[in-house]
Amino acid sequence: MDRFRGRLMIPICRESGSIVAFGGRAMLPDQVPKYLNSPETPIYSKSRMLYGLHLSKGAIRTAGQAVIVEGYFDFAQAWQGGVKAVVRPAARR
């Protein structure tokens, strides 16, 4: 069975914008875990990634600060709502 079957796929990009991994969000209530990321590789280390940085780095530089959010969709809502200096840590504890 495919690792991400039945999940909404979210591309995870490095600072340059190139896709290095994927996050998959469960679409059914009984799917666990709720979020499933690609396994770590030499080019993808969750502890070294800030999701959305490729989109928000200019706004962060201009503002001199960033809003840190918990989830991929929190990032998307903030970004679409006009909060451009926003990131999400890829690794969660």
PyMOL Python script that loads the backbone (N, CA, C, O; Angstrom):
from pymol import cmd

cmd.read_pdbstr("""\
ATOM      1  N   MET A   1       0.838  -1.188   0.000  1.00  0.00           N
ATOM      2  CA  MET A   1       0.000   0.000   0.000  1.00  0.00           C
ATOM      3  C   MET A   1       0.882   1.251   0.000  1.00  0.00           C
ATOM      4  O   MET A   1       1.909   1.290   0.677  1.00  0.00           O
ATOM      5  N   ASP A   2       0.490   2.237  -0.736  1.00  0.00           N
ATOM      6  CA  ASP A   2       1.260   3.471  -0.827  1.00  0.00           C
ATOM      7  C   ASP A   2       1.263   4.198   0.507  1.00  0.00           C
ATOM      8  O   ASP A   2       0.252   4.220   1.209  1.00  0.00           O
ATOM      9  N   ARG A   3       2.391   4.789   0.854  1.00  0.00           N
ATOM     10  CA  ARG A   3       2.564   5.496   2.124  1.00  0.00           C
ATOM     11  C   ARG A   3       1.534   6.604   2.321  1.00  0.00           C
ATOM     12  O   ARG A   3       1.021   6.780   3.426  1.00  0.00           O
ATOM     13  N   PHE A   4       1.231   7.343   1.277  1.00  0.00           N
ATOM     14  CA  PHE A   4       0.358   8.514   1.388  1.00  0.00           C
ATOM     15  C   PHE A   4      -1.043   8.297   0.816  1.00  0.00           C
ATOM     16  O   PHE A   4      -1.777   9.267   0.624  1.00  0.00           O
ATOM     17  N   ARG A   5      -1.426   7.074   0.543  1.00  0.00           N
ATOM     18  CA  ARG A   5      -2.730   6.802  -0.058  1.00  0.00           C
ATOM     19  C   ARG A   5      -3.851   7.384   0.816  1.00  0.00           C
ATOM     20  O   ARG A   5      -3.860   7.206   2.034  1.00  0.00           O
ATOM     21  N   GLY A   6      -4.794   8.083   0.169  1.00  0.00           N
ATOM     22  CA  GLY A   6      -5.935   8.640   0.863  1.00  0.00           C
ATOM     23  C   GLY A   6      -5.632   9.870   1.698  1.00  0.00           C
ATOM     24  O   GLY A   6      -6.404  10.219   2.591  1.00  0.00           O
ATOM     25  N   ARG A   7      -4.526  10.524   1.421  1.00  0.00           N
ATOM     26  CA  ARG A   7      -4.139  11.715   2.185  1.00  0.00           C
ATOM     27  C   ARG A   7      -4.029  12.930   1.269  1.00  0.00           C
ATOM     28  O   ARG A   7      -3.705  12.810   0.088  1.00  0.00           O
ATOM     29  N   LEU A   8      -4.302  14.086   1.833  1.00  0.00           N
ATOM     30  CA  LEU A   8      -4.095  15.347   1.129  1.00  0.00           C
ATOM     31  C   LEU A   8      -2.609  15.646   1.189  1.00  0.00           C
ATOM     32  O   LEU A   8      -2.029  15.703   2.273  1.00  0.00           O
ATOM     33  N   MET A   9      -1.991  15.836   0.036  1.00  0.00           N
ATOM     34  CA  MET A   9      -0.541  16.004  -0.032  1.00  0.00           C
ATOM     35  C   MET A   9      -0.132  17.476   0.029  1.00  0.00           C
ATOM     36  O   MET A   9      -0.717  18.328  -0.639  1.00  0.00           O
ATOM     37  N   ILE A  10       0.877  17.750   0.840  1.00  0.00           N
ATOM     38  CA  ILE A  10       1.392  19.101   1.038  1.00  0.00           C
ATOM     39  C   ILE A  10       2.881  19.073   0.699  1.00  0.00           C
ATOM     40  O   ILE A  10       3.635  18.361   1.362  1.00  0.00           O
ATOM     41  N   PRO A  11       3.330  19.822  -0.308  1.00  0.00           N
ATOM     42  CA  PRO A  11       4.756  19.829  -0.631  1.00  0.00           C
ATOM     43  C   PRO A  11       5.544  20.596   0.422  1.00  0.00           C
ATOM     44  O   PRO A  11       5.112  21.652   0.884  1.00  0.00           O
ATOM     45  N   ILE A  12       6.694  20.064   0.797  1.00  0.00           N
ATOM     46  CA  ILE A  12       7.608  20.718   1.733  1.00  0.00           C
ATOM     47  C   ILE A  12       8.816  21.153   0.926  1.00  0.00           C
ATOM     48  O   ILE A  12       9.495  20.337   0.302  1.00  0.00           O
ATOM     49  N   CYS A  13       9.075  22.463   0.949  1.00  0.00           N
ATOM     50  CA  CYS A  13      10.133  23.041   0.116  1.00  0.00           C
ATOM     51  C   CYS A  13      11.301  23.540   0.951  1.00  0.00           C
ATOM     52  O   CYS A  13      11.133  23.957   2.098  1.00  0.00           O
ATOM     53  N   ARG A  14      12.485  23.490   0.357  1.00  0.00           N
ATOM     54  CA  ARG A  14      13.638  24.124   0.996  1.00  0.00           C
ATOM     55  C   ARG A  14      13.555  25.620   0.747  1.00  0.00           C
ATOM     56  O   ARG A  14      12.670  26.079   0.025  1.00  0.00           O
ATOM     57  N   GLU A  15      14.447  26.368   1.322  1.00  0.00           N
ATOM     58  CA  GLU A  15      14.404  27.834   1.232  1.00  0.00           C
ATOM     59  C   GLU A  15      14.400  28.335  -0.213  1.00  0.00           C
ATOM     60  O   GLU A  15      13.841  29.393  -0.500  1.00  0.00           O
ATOM     61  N   SER A  16      15.014  27.590  -1.111  1.00  0.00           N
ATOM     62  CA  SER A  16      15.066  27.988  -2.520  1.00  0.00           C
ATOM     63  C   SER A  16      13.737  27.759  -3.237  1.00  0.00           C
ATOM     64  O   SER A  16      13.516  28.299  -4.321  1.00  0.00           O
ATOM     65  N   GLY A  17      12.859  26.969  -2.642  1.00  0.00           N
ATOM     66  CA  GLY A  17      11.570  26.684  -3.259  1.00  0.00           C
ATOM     67  C   GLY A  17      11.468  25.303  -3.872  1.00  0.00           C
ATOM     68  O   GLY A  17      10.379  24.894  -4.274  1.00  0.00           O
ATOM     69  N   SER A  18      12.583  24.562  -3.956  1.00  0.00           N
ATOM     70  CA  SER A  18      12.517  23.214  -4.525  1.00  0.00           C
ATOM     71  C   SER A  18      11.889  22.256  -3.511  1.00  0.00           C
ATOM     72  O   SER A  18      12.154  22.335  -2.311  1.00  0.00           O
ATOM     73  N   ILE A  19      11.061  21.361  -4.018  1.00  0.00           N
ATOM     74  CA  ILE A  19      10.363  20.403  -3.166  1.00  0.00           C
ATOM     75  C   ILE A  19      11.341  19.307  -2.738  1.00  0.00           C
ATOM     76  O   ILE A  19      12.011  18.692  -3.568  1.00  0.00           O
ATOM     77  N   VAL A  20      11.408  19.073  -1.405  1.00  0.00           N
ATOM     78  CA  VAL A  20      12.309  18.051  -0.878  1.00  0.00           C
ATOM     79  C   VAL A  20      11.568  16.928  -0.155  1.00  0.00           C
ATOM     80  O   VAL A  20      12.156  15.883   0.125  1.00  0.00           O
ATOM     81  N   ALA A  21      10.284  17.129   0.150  1.00  0.00           N
ATOM     82  CA  ALA A  21       9.516  16.117   0.874  1.00  0.00           C
ATOM     83  C   ALA A  21       8.034  16.447   0.762  1.00  0.00           C
ATOM     84  O   ALA A  21       7.644  17.432   0.134  1.00  0.00           O
ATOM     85  N   PHE A  22       7.223  15.608   1.381  1.00  0.00           N
ATOM     86  CA  PHE A  22       5.783  15.829   1.403  1.00  0.00           C
ATOM     87  C   PHE A  22       5.233  15.556   2.795  1.00  0.00           C
ATOM     88  O   PHE A  22       5.738  14.712   3.536  1.00  0.00           O
ATOM     89  N   GLY A  23       4.195  16.288   3.121  1.00  0.00           N
ATOM     90  CA  GLY A  23       3.393  15.990   4.295  1.00  0.00           C
ATOM     91  C   GLY A  23       2.060  15.488   3.782  1.00  0.00           C
ATOM     92  O   GLY A  23       1.527  16.019   2.808  1.00  0.00           O
ATOM     93  N   GLY A  24       1.522  14.480   4.421  1.00  0.00           N
ATOM     94  CA  GLY A  24       0.235  13.936   4.014  1.00  0.00           C
ATOM     95  C   GLY A  24      -0.745  14.040   5.165  1.00  0.00           C
ATOM     96  O   GLY A  24      -0.487  13.510   6.246  1.00  0.00           O
ATOM     97  N   ARG A  25      -1.870  14.716   4.949  1.00  0.00           N
ATOM     98  CA  ARG A  25      -2.881  14.894   5.993  1.00  0.00           C
ATOM     99  C   ARG A  25      -3.991  13.880   5.797  1.00  0.00           C
ATOM    100  O   ARG A  25      -4.524  13.728   4.698  1.00  0.00           O
ATOM    101  N   ALA A  26      -4.336  13.186   6.878  1.00  0.00           N
ATOM    102  CA  ALA A  26      -5.401  12.184   6.833  1.00  0.00           C
ATOM    103  C   ALA A  26      -6.704  12.825   6.381  1.00  0.00           C
ATOM    104  O   ALA A  26      -7.026  13.943   6.785  1.00  0.00           O
ATOM    105  N   MET A  27      -7.448  12.120   5.548  1.00  0.00           N
ATOM    106  CA  MET A  27      -8.742  12.606   5.073  1.00  0.00           C
ATOM    107  C   MET A  27      -9.905  11.881   5.747  1.00  0.00           C
ATOM    108  O   MET A  27     -11.035  12.369   5.728  1.00  0.00           O
ATOM    109  N   LEU A  28      -9.638  10.740   6.331  1.00  0.00           N
ATOM    110  CA  LEU A  28     -10.674   9.956   7.001  1.00  0.00           C
ATOM    111  C   LEU A  28     -10.456   9.998   8.513  1.00  0.00           C
ATOM    112  O   LEU A  28      -9.310  10.024   8.964  1.00  0.00           O
ATOM    113  N   PRO A  29     -11.518  10.005   9.296  1.00  0.00           N
ATOM    114  CA  PRO A  29     -11.379  10.117  10.748  1.00  0.00           C
ATOM    115  C   PRO A  29     -10.588   8.981  11.398  1.00  0.00           C
ATOM    116  O   PRO A  29      -9.988   9.181  12.454  1.00  0.00           O
ATOM    117  N   ASP A  30     -10.575   7.797  10.788  1.00  0.00           N
ATOM    118  CA  ASP A  30      -9.872   6.665  11.400  1.00  0.00           C
ATOM    119  C   ASP A  30      -8.433   6.507  10.923  1.00  0.00           C
ATOM    120  O   ASP A  30      -7.754   5.564  11.329  1.00  0.00           O
ATOM    121  N   GLN A  31      -7.951   7.416  10.063  1.00  0.00           N
ATOM    122  CA  GLN A  31      -6.563   7.341   9.596  1.00  0.00           C
ATOM    123  C   GLN A  31      -5.626   7.847  10.687  1.00  0.00           C
ATOM    124  O   GLN A  31      -5.834   8.921  11.251  1.00  0.00           O
ATOM    125  N   VAL A  32      -4.609   7.074  10.971  1.00  0.00           N
ATOM    126  CA  VAL A  32      -3.580   7.497  11.918  1.00  0.00           C
ATOM    127  C   VAL A  32      -2.222   7.241  11.299  1.00  0.00           C
ATOM    128  O   VAL A  32      -2.054   6.238  10.605  1.00  0.00           O
ATOM    129  N   PRO A  33      -1.263   8.092  11.518  1.00  0.00           N
ATOM    130  CA  PRO A  33      -1.399   9.358  12.219  1.00  0.00           C
ATOM    131  C   PRO A  33      -2.136  10.390  11.368  1.00  0.00           C
ATOM    132  O   PRO A  33      -2.332  10.206  10.167  1.00  0.00           O
ATOM    133  N   LYS A  34      -2.538  11.478  12.020  1.00  0.00           N
ATOM    134  CA  LYS A  34      -3.258  12.535  11.298  1.00  0.00           C
ATOM    135  C   LYS A  34      -2.370  13.138  10.218  1.00  0.00           C
ATOM    136  O   LYS A  34      -2.823  13.372   9.097  1.00  0.00           O
ATOM    137  N   TYR A  35      -1.101  13.392  10.554  1.00  0.00           N
ATOM    138  CA  TYR A  35      -0.122  13.906   9.588  1.00  0.00           C
ATOM    139  C   TYR A  35       1.009  12.899   9.449  1.00  0.00           C
ATOM    140  O   TYR A  35       1.469  12.331  10.440  1.00  0.00           O
ATOM    141  N   LEU A  36       1.450  12.683   8.233  1.00  0.00           N
ATOM    142  CA  LEU A  36       2.538  11.759   7.955  1.00  0.00           C
ATOM    143  C   LEU A  36       3.496  12.444   6.986  1.00  0.00           C
ATOM    144  O   LEU A  36       3.103  12.813   5.880  1.00  0.00           O
ATOM    145  N   ASN A  37       4.745  12.614   7.394  1.00  0.00           N
ATOM    146  CA  ASN A  37       5.743  13.250   6.535  1.00  0.00           C
ATOM    147  C   ASN A  37       6.581  12.210   5.806  1.00  0.00           C
ATOM    148  O   ASN A  37       6.625  11.042   6.192  1.00  0.00           O
ATOM    149  N   SER A  38       7.238  12.654   4.753  1.00  0.00           N
ATOM    150  CA  SER A  38       8.226  11.821   4.081  1.00  0.00           C
ATOM    151  C   SER A  38       9.306  11.455   5.087  1.00  0.00           C
ATOM    152  O   SER A  38       9.551  12.198   6.038  1.00  0.00           O
ATOM    153  N   PRO A  39       9.951  10.318   4.883  1.00  0.00           N
ATOM    154  CA  PRO A  39      11.074   9.979   5.763  1.00  0.00           C
ATOM    155  C   PRO A  39      12.232  10.951   5.529  1.00  0.00           C
ATOM    156  O   PRO A  39      12.343  11.558   4.464  1.00  0.00           O
ATOM    157  N   GLU A  40      13.079  11.086   6.528  1.00  0.00           N
ATOM    158  CA  GLU A  40      14.237  11.976   6.390  1.00  0.00           C
ATOM    159  C   GLU A  40      15.218  11.398   5.380  1.00  0.00           C
ATOM    160  O   GLU A  40      15.374  10.184   5.250  1.00  0.00           O
ATOM    161  N   THR A  41      15.874  12.312   4.668  1.00  0.00           N
ATOM    162  CA  THR A  41      16.872  11.955   3.658  1.00  0.00           C
ATOM    163  C   THR A  41      18.043  12.923   3.811  1.00  0.00           C
ATOM    164  O   THR A  41      17.974  13.837   4.633  1.00  0.00           O
ATOM    165  N   PRO A  42      19.110  12.747   3.043  1.00  0.00           N
ATOM    166  CA  PRO A  42      20.219  13.709   3.115  1.00  0.00           C
ATOM    167  C   PRO A  42      19.799  15.157   2.768  1.00  0.00           C
ATOM    168  O   PRO A  42      20.439  16.106   3.220  1.00  0.00           O
ATOM    169  N   ILE A  43      18.731  15.327   1.973  1.00  0.00           N
ATOM    170  CA  ILE A  43      18.302  16.693   1.636  1.00  0.00           C
ATOM    171  C   ILE A  43      17.085  17.154   2.426  1.00  0.00           C
ATOM    172  O   ILE A  43      16.669  18.306   2.304  1.00  0.00           O
ATOM    173  N   TYR A  44      16.505  16.263   3.241  1.00  0.00           N
ATOM    174  CA  TYR A  44      15.339  16.627   4.039  1.00  0.00           C
ATOM    175  C   TYR A  44      15.536  16.178   5.483  1.00  0.00           C
ATOM    176  O   TYR A  44      15.513  14.987   5.792  1.00  0.00           O
ATOM    177  N   SER A  45      15.727  17.145   6.345  1.00  0.00           N
ATOM    178  CA  SER A  45      15.831  16.894   7.784  1.00  0.00           C
ATOM    179  C   SER A  45      14.774  17.754   8.455  1.00  0.00           C
ATOM    180  O   SER A  45      14.863  18.981   8.431  1.00  0.00           O
ATOM    181  N   LYS A  46      13.768  17.113   9.057  1.00  0.00           N
ATOM    182  CA  LYS A  46      12.652  17.861   9.647  1.00  0.00           C
ATOM    183  C   LYS A  46      13.125  18.898  10.660  1.00  0.00           C
ATOM    184  O   LYS A  46      12.558  19.988  10.735  1.00  0.00           O
ATOM    185  N   SER A  47      14.133  18.582  11.421  1.00  0.00           N
ATOM    186  CA  SER A  47      14.584  19.505  12.461  1.00  0.00           C
ATOM    187  C   SER A  47      15.284  20.744  11.896  1.00  0.00           C
ATOM    188  O   SER A  47      15.548  21.697  12.629  1.00  0.00           O
ATOM    189  N   ARG A  48      15.580  20.731  10.610  1.00  0.00           N
ATOM    190  CA  ARG A  48      16.257  21.874   9.981  1.00  0.00           C
ATOM    191  C   ARG A  48      15.368  22.636   9.004  1.00  0.00           C
ATOM    192  O   ARG A  48      15.843  23.517   8.288  1.00  0.00           O
ATOM    193  N   MET A  49      14.083  22.301   8.972  1.00  0.00           N
ATOM    194  CA  MET A  49      13.180  22.908   7.996  1.00  0.00           C
ATOM    195  C   MET A  49      12.195  23.870   8.655  1.00  0.00           C
ATOM    196  O   MET A  49      11.702  23.616   9.755  1.00  0.00           O
ATOM    197  N   LEU A  50      11.920  24.961   7.977  1.00  0.00           N
ATOM    198  CA  LEU A  50      10.831  25.859   8.340  1.00  0.00           C
ATOM    199  C   LEU A  50       9.877  25.874   7.153  1.00  0.00           C
ATOM    200  O   LEU A  50      10.202  26.404   6.090  1.00  0.00           O
ATOM    201  N   TYR A  51       8.705  25.292   7.341  1.00  0.00           N
ATOM    202  CA  TYR A  51       7.727  25.202   6.264  1.00  0.00           C
ATOM    203  C   TYR A  51       7.257  26.607   5.877  1.00  0.00           C
ATOM    204  O   TYR A  51       6.856  27.396   6.733  1.00  0.00           O
ATOM    205  N   GLY A  52       7.312  26.902   4.588  1.00  0.00           N
ATOM    206  CA  GLY A  52       6.855  28.182   4.068  1.00  0.00           C
ATOM    207  C   GLY A  52       7.928  29.244   3.993  1.00  0.00           C
ATOM    208  O   GLY A  52       7.662  30.351   3.526  1.00  0.00           O
ATOM    209  N   LEU A  53       9.135  28.938   4.440  1.00  0.00           N
ATOM    210  CA  LEU A  53      10.198  29.948   4.437  1.00  0.00           C
ATOM    211  C   LEU A  53      10.489  30.465   3.031  1.00  0.00           C
ATOM    212  O   LEU A  53      10.815  31.640   2.860  1.00  0.00           O
ATOM    213  N   HIS A  54      10.377  29.607   2.031  1.00  0.00           N
ATOM    214  CA  HIS A  54      10.628  30.045   0.653  1.00  0.00           C
ATOM    215  C   HIS A  54       9.639  31.129   0.217  1.00  0.00           C
ATOM    216  O   HIS A  54       9.955  31.937  -0.657  1.00  0.00           O
ATOM    217  N   LEU A  55       8.460  31.152   0.810  1.00  0.00           N
ATOM    218  CA  LEU A  55       7.453  32.166   0.479  1.00  0.00           C
ATOM    219  C   LEU A  55       7.570  33.406   1.358  1.00  0.00           C
ATOM    220  O   LEU A  55       7.296  34.520   0.910  1.00  0.00           O
ATOM    221  N   SER A  56       7.974  33.214   2.595  1.00  0.00           N
ATOM    222  CA  SER A  56       7.884  34.298   3.572  1.00  0.00           C
ATOM    223  C   SER A  56       9.201  34.964   3.944  1.00  0.00           C
ATOM    224  O   SER A  56       9.193  35.926   4.711  1.00  0.00           O
ATOM    225  N   LYS A  57      10.326  34.490   3.432  1.00  0.00           N
ATOM    226  CA  LYS A  57      11.618  35.017   3.884  1.00  0.00           C
ATOM    227  C   LYS A  57      11.774  36.517   3.620  1.00  0.00           C
ATOM    228  O   LYS A  57      12.378  37.215   4.433  1.00  0.00           O
ATOM    229  N   GLY A  58      11.255  37.021   2.524  1.00  0.00           N
ATOM    230  CA  GLY A  58      11.344  38.461   2.256  1.00  0.00           C
ATOM    231  C   GLY A  58      10.548  39.275   3.258  1.00  0.00           C
ATOM    232  O   GLY A  58      11.018  40.304   3.742  1.00  0.00           O
ATOM    233  N   ALA A  59       9.349  38.819   3.569  1.00  0.00           N
ATOM    234  CA  ALA A  59       8.510  39.520   4.542  1.00  0.00           C
ATOM    235  C   ALA A  59       9.104  39.439   5.941  1.00  0.00           C
ATOM    236  O   ALA A  59       9.002  40.389   6.717  1.00  0.00           O
ATOM    237  N   ILE A  60       9.723  38.310   6.267  1.00  0.00           N
ATOM    238  CA  ILE A  60      10.375  38.161   7.575  1.00  0.00           C
ATOM    239  C   ILE A  60      11.551  39.119   7.667  1.00  0.00           C
ATOM    240  O   ILE A  60      11.743  39.779   8.688  1.00  0.00           O
ATOM    241  N   ARG A  61      12.330  39.195   6.609  1.00  0.00           N
ATOM    242  CA  ARG A  61      13.476  40.109   6.583  1.00  0.00           C
ATOM    243  C   ARG A  61      13.005  41.553   6.755  1.00  0.00           C
ATOM    244  O   ARG A  61      13.604  42.314   7.515  1.00  0.00           O
ATOM    245  N   THR A  62      11.953  41.927   6.061  1.00  0.00           N
ATOM    246  CA  THR A  62      11.416  43.294   6.141  1.00  0.00           C
ATOM    247  C   THR A  62      10.865  43.596   7.531  1.00  0.00           C
ATOM    248  O   THR A  62      11.116  44.665   8.087  1.00  0.00           O
ATOM    249  N   ALA A  63      10.113  42.646   8.089  1.00  0.00           N
ATOM    250  CA  ALA A  63       9.480  42.851   9.395  1.00  0.00           C
ATOM    251  C   ALA A  63      10.462  42.695  10.553  1.00  0.00           C
ATOM    252  O   ALA A  63      10.249  43.244  11.634  1.00  0.00           O
ATOM    253  N   GLY A  64      11.530  41.950  10.322  1.00  0.00           N
ATOM    254  CA  GLY A  64      12.489  41.701  11.392  1.00  0.00           C
ATOM    255  C   GLY A  64      11.969  40.703  12.419  1.00  0.00           C
ATOM    256  O   GLY A  64      12.535  40.572  13.504  1.00  0.00           O
ATOM    257  N   GLN A  65      10.906  40.008  12.081  1.00  0.00           N
ATOM    258  CA  GLN A  65      10.325  39.006  12.972  1.00  0.00           C
ATOM    259  C   GLN A  65       9.436  38.074  12.163  1.00  0.00           C
ATOM    260  O   GLN A  65       9.109  38.342  11.007  1.00  0.00           O
ATOM    261  N   ALA A  66       9.053  36.969  12.803  1.00  0.00           N
ATOM    262  CA  ALA A  66       8.170  36.005  12.142  1.00  0.00           C
ATOM    263  C   ALA A  66       7.130  35.502  13.125  1.00  0.00           C
ATOM    264  O   ALA A  66       7.377  35.414  14.328  1.00  0.00           O
ATOM    265  N   VAL A  67       5.977  35.179  12.596  1.00  0.00           N
ATOM    266  CA  VAL A  67       4.941  34.503  13.363  1.00  0.00           C
ATOM    267  C   VAL A  67       5.149  33.014  13.133  1.00  0.00           C
ATOM    268  O   VAL A  67       5.240  32.566  11.990  1.00  0.00           O
ATOM    269  N   ILE A  68       5.222  32.250  14.210  1.00  0.00           N
ATOM    270  CA  ILE A  68       5.389  30.802  14.101  1.00  0.00           C
ATOM    271  C   ILE A  68       4.048  30.152  14.409  1.00  0.00           C
ATOM    272  O   ILE A  68       3.445  30.398  15.453  1.00  0.00           O
ATOM    273  N   VAL A  69       3.593  29.316  13.477  1.00  0.00           N
ATOM    274  CA  VAL A  69       2.304  28.646  13.635  1.00  0.00           C
ATOM    275  C   VAL A  69       2.513  27.141  13.764  1.00  0.00           C
ATOM    276  O   VAL A  69       3.599  26.628  13.497  1.00  0.00           O
ATOM    277  N   GLU A  70       1.457  26.444  14.178  1.00  0.00           N
ATOM    278  CA  GLU A  70       1.585  25.018  14.466  1.00  0.00           C
ATOM    279  C   GLU A  70       1.431  24.111  13.252  1.00  0.00           C
ATOM    280  O   GLU A  70       2.163  23.128  13.137  1.00  0.00           O
ATOM    281  N   GLY A  71       0.513  24.403  12.351  1.00  0.00           N
ATOM    282  CA  GLY A  71       0.209  23.459  11.281  1.00  0.00           C
ATOM    283  C   GLY A  71       0.335  24.030   9.889  1.00  0.00           C
ATOM    284  O   GLY A  71       0.421  25.243   9.695  1.00  0.00           O
ATOM    285  N   TYR A  72       0.346  23.123   8.918  1.00  0.00           N
ATOM    286  CA  TYR A  72       0.402  23.518   7.509  1.00  0.00           C
ATOM    287  C   TYR A  72      -0.768  24.433   7.143  1.00  0.00           C
ATOM    288  O   TYR A  72      -0.593  25.426   6.437  1.00  0.00           O
ATOM    289  N   PHE A  73      -1.948  24.091   7.624  1.00  0.00           N
ATOM    290  CA  PHE A  73      -3.131  24.873   7.273  1.00  0.00           C
ATOM    291  C   PHE A  73      -3.189  26.183   8.048  1.00  0.00           C
ATOM    292  O   PHE A  73      -3.780  27.153   7.573  1.00  0.00           O
ATOM    293  N   ASP A  74      -2.579  26.228   9.242  1.00  0.00           N
ATOM    294  CA  ASP A  74      -2.429  27.501   9.962  1.00  0.00           C
ATOM    295  C   ASP A  74      -1.569  28.441   9.119  1.00  0.00           C
ATOM    296  O   ASP A  74      -1.874  29.626   8.981  1.00  0.00           O
ATOM    297  N   PHE A  75      -0.484  27.890   8.557  1.00  0.00           N
ATOM    298  CA  PHE A  75       0.378  28.688   7.674  1.00  0.00           C
ATOM    299  C   PHE A  75      -0.418  29.208   6.484  1.00  0.00           C
ATOM    300  O   PHE A  75      -0.357  30.395   6.164  1.00  0.00           O
ATOM    301  N   ALA A  76      -1.162  28.323   5.830  1.00  0.00           N
ATOM    302  CA  ALA A  76      -1.920  28.708   4.632  1.00  0.00           C
ATOM    303  C   ALA A  76      -2.964  29.777   4.948  1.00  0.00           C
ATOM    304  O   ALA A  76      -3.140  30.715   4.171  1.00  0.00           O
ATOM    305  N   GLN A  77      -3.653  29.645   6.073  1.00  0.00           N
ATOM    306  CA  GLN A  77      -4.664  30.640   6.437  1.00  0.00           C
ATOM    307  C   GLN A  77      -4.033  31.987   6.738  1.00  0.00           C
ATOM    308  O   GLN A  77      -4.548  33.021   6.314  1.00  0.00           O
ATOM    309  N   ALA A  78      -2.924  31.987   7.464  1.00  0.00           N
ATOM    310  CA  ALA A  78      -2.244  33.248   7.773  1.00  0.00           C
ATOM    311  C   ALA A  78      -1.760  33.911   6.486  1.00  0.00           C
ATOM    312  O   ALA A  78      -1.960  35.108   6.281  1.00  0.00           O
ATOM    313  N   TRP A  79      -1.123  33.125   5.623  1.00  0.00           N
ATOM    314  CA  TRP A  79      -0.594  33.636   4.357  1.00  0.00           C
ATOM    315  C   TRP A  79      -1.712  34.226   3.500  1.00  0.00           C
ATOM    316  O   TRP A  79      -1.581  35.337   2.986  1.00  0.00           O
ATOM    317  N   GLN A  80      -2.801  33.493   3.347  1.00  0.00           N
ATOM    318  CA  GLN A  80      -3.922  33.976   2.545  1.00  0.00           C
ATOM    319  C   GLN A  80      -4.597  35.176   3.182  1.00  0.00           C
ATOM    320  O   GLN A  80      -5.185  36.003   2.484  1.00  0.00           O
ATOM    321  N   GLY A  81      -4.515  35.278   4.506  1.00  0.00           N
ATOM    322  CA  GLY A  81      -5.100  36.408   5.229  1.00  0.00           C
ATOM    323  C   GLY A  81      -4.220  37.644   5.245  1.00  0.00           C
ATOM    324  O   GLY A  81      -4.602  38.666   5.814  1.00  0.00           O
ATOM    325  N   GLY A  82      -3.043  37.566   4.627  1.00  0.00           N
ATOM    326  CA  GLY A  82      -2.176  38.730   4.526  1.00  0.00           C
ATOM    327  C   GLY A  82      -1.016  38.759   5.504  1.00  0.00           C
ATOM    328  O   GLY A  82      -0.202  39.682   5.465  1.00  0.00           O
ATOM    329  N   VAL A  83      -0.924  37.762   6.385  1.00  0.00           N
ATOM    330  CA  VAL A  83       0.228  37.681   7.295  1.00  0.00           C
ATOM    331  C   VAL A  83       1.316  36.936   6.539  1.00  0.00           C
ATOM    332  O   VAL A  83       1.297  35.708   6.457  1.00  0.00           O
ATOM    333  N   LYS A  84       2.262  37.682   5.989  1.00  0.00           N
ATOM    334  CA  LYS A  84       3.271  37.074   5.111  1.00  0.00           C
ATOM    335  C   LYS A  84       4.534  36.658   5.848  1.00  0.00           C
ATOM    336  O   LYS A  84       5.277  35.812   5.349  1.00  0.00           O
ATOM    337  N   ALA A  85       4.804  37.228   7.030  1.00  0.00           N
ATOM    338  CA  ALA A  85       5.994  36.877   7.806  1.00  0.00           C
ATOM    339  C   ALA A  85       5.631  35.722   8.742  1.00  0.00           C
ATOM    340  O   ALA A  85       5.582  35.889   9.960  1.00  0.00           O
ATOM    341  N   VAL A  86       5.381  34.561   8.160  1.00  0.00           N
ATOM    342  CA  VAL A  86       4.894  33.409   8.919  1.00  0.00           C
ATOM    343  C   VAL A  86       5.621  32.146   8.471  1.00  0.00           C
ATOM    344  O   VAL A  86       5.914  31.986   7.286  1.00  0.00           O
ATOM    345  N   VAL A  87       5.914  31.249   9.413  1.00  0.00           N
ATOM    346  CA  VAL A  87       6.530  29.955   9.117  1.00  0.00           C
ATOM    347  C   VAL A  87       5.951  28.909  10.067  1.00  0.00           C
ATOM    348  O   VAL A  87       5.301  29.224  11.064  1.00  0.00           O
ATOM    349  N   ARG A  88       6.212  27.669   9.719  1.00  0.00           N
ATOM    350  CA  ARG A  88       5.820  26.540  10.564  1.00  0.00           C
ATOM    351  C   ARG A  88       7.021  25.611  10.678  1.00  0.00           C
ATOM    352  O   ARG A  88       7.557  25.168   9.662  1.00  0.00           O
ATOM    353  N   PRO A  89       7.456  25.307  11.916  1.00  0.00           N
ATOM    354  CA  PRO A  89       8.535  24.326  12.055  1.00  0.00           C
ATOM    355  C   PRO A  89       8.080  22.976  11.509  1.00  0.00           C
ATOM    356  O   PRO A  89       6.976  22.526  11.816  1.00  0.00           O
ATOM    357  N   ALA A  90       8.912  22.333  10.711  1.00  0.00           N
ATOM    358  CA  ALA A  90       8.545  21.045  10.139  1.00  0.00           C
ATOM    359  C   ALA A  90       8.571  19.944  11.195  1.00  0.00           C
ATOM    360  O   ALA A  90       7.801  18.986  11.117  1.00  0.00           O
ATOM    361  N   ALA A  91       9.448  20.080  12.174  1.00  0.00           N
ATOM    362  CA  ALA A  91       9.520  19.077  13.249  1.00  0.00           C
ATOM    363  C   ALA A  91       8.705  19.550  14.426  1.00  0.00           C
ATOM    364  O   ALA A  91       8.846  20.681  14.891  1.00  0.00           O
ATOM    365  N   ARG A  92       7.838  18.654  14.906  1.00  0.00           N
ATOM    366  CA  ARG A  92       7.030  18.978  16.076  1.00  0.00           C
ATOM    367  C   ARG A  92       7.347  17.984  17.167  1.00  0.00           C
ATOM    368  O   ARG A  92       7.601  16.811  16.892  1.00  0.00           O
ATOM    369  N   ARG A  93       7.334  18.437  18.382  1.00  0.00           N
ATOM    370  CA  ARG A  93       7.604  17.553  19.530  1.00  0.00           C
ATOM    371  C   ARG A  93       6.321  17.104  20.137  1.00  0.00           C
ATOM    372  O   ARG A  93       6.330  16.355  21.114  1.00  0.00           O
TER     373      ARG A  93
END
""", "prot")
cmd.dss("prot")
cmd.show_as("cartoon", "prot")
cmd.util.cbc("prot")
cmd.orient("prot")
